[in-house]
């Protein structure tokens, strides 16, 4: 039996997991600023996907999906910058979030390729 993924749910869970992760980070200026950035970009992935699903034209859909991919890529960037201190658990959590951001980028890239050729 294959598992069906709802991309709206998946992007929501990604944004929520990022928020949980950021709350656990060592408190210093760099993490405060990088944390704010990754919270914004991770939330924007799902918000723009919802907008894409409500788009009024194919051109608008493609534009929104491009933003989703861009925000996932930006989320990956900020996650890679964050300092997890000496915590092996935070390092592992961050690695998983970076991997999810990459997978989301790949999914949105595939949607773009299919939408552009169809």
Order of alpha helices (4+ residues) and beta strands (2+ residues): alpha-alpha-alpha-alpha
